Amino acid sequence: MSNPFARIVESLDPENPDHKFFNLTKLGDPRYVRLPFSIRVLLESAVRNCDEFLVKSSDVENILDWQNTQTKSVEVPFRPARVILQDFTGVPAVVDFAAMRDAVKELGGAPEKINPVCPADLVIDHSIQVDFTRKSDSLQKNQDLEFERNRERFQFLKWGSKAFRNMRIIPPGSGIVHQVNLEYLARVVFQQDGYFYPDSLVGTDSHTTMIDGLGVLGWGVGGIEAEAVMLGQPISMVLPEVIGYRLQGTPNTLITSTDIVLTITKHLRQVGVVGKFVEFFGPGVAQLSIADRATIANMCPEYGATAAFFPVDHVSMQYLEQTGRDAEKLTYITRYLKAVGMFRDYSNESQDPDFTQVTAQWIDLSAVVPCCSGPKRPQDRVAVSDMKSDFEACLGAKQGFKGFQISAERHVDSVAFQFNGVDYSLSHGAVVIAAITSCTNTSNPSVMLGAGLLAKKAIELGLSVKPYIKTSLSPGSGVVTYYLKESGVMDYLSQLGFEVVGYGCMTCIGNSGPLPEPVVEAITQGDLVAAGILSGNRNFEGRVHPNTRANYLASPPLVIAYAIAGTVRIDFEKEPIAVSRDGKEVFLRDIWPTREEIQTVERQYVIPAMFKEVYEKIEKVNEQWNSLEAPSDELYTWDPKSTYIKSPPFFEGLTRELKAPQTITDAYVLLNFGDSVTTDHISPAGNIARNSPAARYLTGRGLSPREFNSYGSRRGNDAVMARGTFANIRLLNKFLGKQAPKTLYQPTGETMDVFDAAERYQKDGYPLLVLAGKEYGSGSSRDWAAKGPFLLGIKAVLAESYERIHRSNLVGMGIMPLEYLPGDTAETLGLTGQERYTVVIPPQLTPRMLVDIKLDSGKSFQARMRFDTDVELTYYHHGGILNYMIRKMATE
């Protein structure tokens, strides 16, 4: 059927009649100009893709009527312009695509139909680890080891780039996915098939939202949902509320974008924006560079919103010019966005749209102070002036997000050790990891050059970093190294130990590599709360490194400052950071660069030619990747000996016919959790512990511990990932009352590894359930946090609330997300987790319906079934979204 809105198609350029666009202003509807700019992007997609089948005229009306529909859980389809992936989530996606081709063929369909129809970019950035540091050859050694460990995975991805159309691979060593997206991949306005339309995307990483800072609407989705988008399915989403967040004022000269974002993160967590869009407005926005805005948008998952949108303005266009985008395209981008009413002037209040609400408090940028966040969560902001007292309060506080429960008499404990023949000592709060890492900050020249200028001043005064502290610099793109070298600050960073160690996420995702053995022994011997300080976006317990119980997020200059100090137990305002070579006390204020100093260097050295030179050769510069051989067959030939790539069992026994959902009868509770169980707890990405079920599996396949690699690198092997599910050493299971990756096998009362218990339950034919508190599944987007529980036999999760992406992933795998009714919790209902649970599933299901849960004790209660849309119910009936797609492709 033809598009019913074809009447508003116009030519953007009279001299080029093929340059067409849907002119939304010609809808003639006064509601359009009152819509938030982010909602206008959803509307344009619905108008352009309206076929009265997947996208209907009624969907367009629902979006236009956003003022009335936003609070009514109205479901609308959205077809993003593209999909972006990183390799930790990209490998399992390509594994699923390969297995889906096999399944479609098995059902008598055409396997080549399993092919991306939506453009997809996969950036390999999650595989490199900080094995070597502090030496000039650290980068090359880490990259060599990356290829040695991941050759098989990389060959598989290279096969995928040949076998599947519309899939581009950005090789390892290029940068971090979100920074490459910002500097290179983002179009801002798409031009395809003769039409202009807004760039938009979904990504298999929760920090996809970083691109919102450039005015490109994007957010993270589950890997399973992203695969459906790649196959041409629109996202089914509940039309969101949009919170207006006003910025005003000008930051003072000592403030970084990191300080601003940590302040906003804490504030928005308090406001409560989960499941909503946040759209920034006000005159303060124009004071922020695109890098500053991208930093704020990057941490959107940490304050819980779906998207954090900065509409395009003249600063956006200056950034596109600075990063070497084509001048002719920039002309069309501006012309198109102005024609459809999506170009923003933040100083013009008449352009301010209607929001669901404007936060009662807004941020005055001039009132922001230097800060960090920690020790265990990104929303727990601490002013730098309070760091010492806050850490010391955390030491003695009850075990929790702000507590380590160390007895008062042990607060002054220290342990002596030797490193390279020199005597040192460690105490609580000692910094052992200092990492300038993560796209959150390395995409921002102001904080990176600020770190370099601070390093320069420190070296000139004779300051240094203790050699046992693991220092590292992992830029988000080659451009960063380019301007650090050209500006002359790279040498000073190197002298302090901050050598470039790789281009990837590294420490931010737990790829921090090993600490020196004497340091580990000292921490263990004294049961010390050692600290990591990183310029990242996540610091959940057990994520950064097993031996750093306290981890703080900070700007790159502060990372260096705490590394020089050697401890977080310091008040920089009152105490010297170190002593100069001539014996004088040096305070942080003596070496801290001003915003004006940084901007002077930035204007001189961050230039378009750098971006053009780096990105012109990005897909060809890695010689190891270029020389890698890979097959090009339509169907992948699985190697039964592989411990990296394995055909998953998700589609075994799949038939064309649907089976009706069954009541979950007499389920045991596998795990009983409290609040804020993260995807790192559920499916860790870091090192594989030598005493874990995954280690036993790999050892049984002839591998040594040195060859284990990380869980993240083995996401293409379901046997490893199932064994790694709930294998985080910081897992706190109420059945045990202490941190351990174990649970109680209830029929016998034995304590055992979670995988072993689940395997025994499945062998005995028992379905399983998980009990949890608030924010279940918070943290990184991680499809294995749903796939793993599926393979363990978990049929449902009962929680007080869910992180948005994780709930979507559970739905995608056919696991039922159940939510306690308001006022109900495990405690108020008297649930111990040692009951048997029957979840009564009626023949007819409706979105968000209530279901009865009966216990073997005779007690019963109701919970809400969190299938939020009819589409999600369809996926559940099929046993998951991938099963649905296979049946669809096999019968077309």
Secondary structure, 3 states (H helix, E strand, C coil): CCCCCHHHEEEEECCEEEEEEECHHHHCCCCHHHCCHHHHHHHHHHHHCCCCCCCCHHHHHHHHCHHHHCCCCCEEEECCCEEEEEHHHHHHHHHHHHHHHHHHHHCCCCHHHCCCCCCEEEECCCCCCCCCCCCCCHHHHHHHHHHHHHHHHHHHHHHHHHHCCCEEEECCCCECHHHHHHHHHCCCEEEECCEEEECEEEECCHHHHHHHHHCCEEEECCHHHHHHHHCCCCEEEECCCEEEEEEECCCCCCCCHHHHHHHHHHHHHHHCCCCCEEEEECCCHHHCCHHHHHHHHHCHHHHCCCEEECCCCHHHHHHHHHCCCCHHHHHHHHHHHHHCCCCCCCCCHHHCCCCCEECCCCEEHHHCCCEEECCCCCCCEEEHHHHHHHHHHHHHCCCECCECCCCHHHCCCEEEEEECCEEEEEECCEEEEEEECCHHHHCCHHHHHHHHHHHHHHHHCCCCCCCCCEEEECCCEHHHHHHHHHCCCHHHHHHCCCCECCCCCHHHHCCCCCCCHHHHHHHHHHCCCCEEEECCCCCCCCCCCCCCCEEEECCHHHHHHHHHHCECCCCCCCCCCEECCCCCEECHHHHCCCHHHHHHHHHHHCCHHHHHHHHHCCCCCCHHHHCCCCCCCCCCCCCCCCCCCCCCHHHCCCCCCCCCCCCEEEEEEEEECCCCCEHHHHCCCCECCCCCHHHHHHHHCCCCHHHCCECHHHCCCHHHHHHHCCCCCCCEECCCCEECCEEEECCCCEEEEHHHHHHHHHHCCCCEEEECCCCECECCCCCHHHHHHHHCCEEEEEECCECHHHHHHHHHCCCEEEEECCCCCCCCCCCCCCCCEEECCCCCCCCCCEEEEEECCCCEEEEEECCCCHHHHHHHHHCCHHHHHHHHHHHC
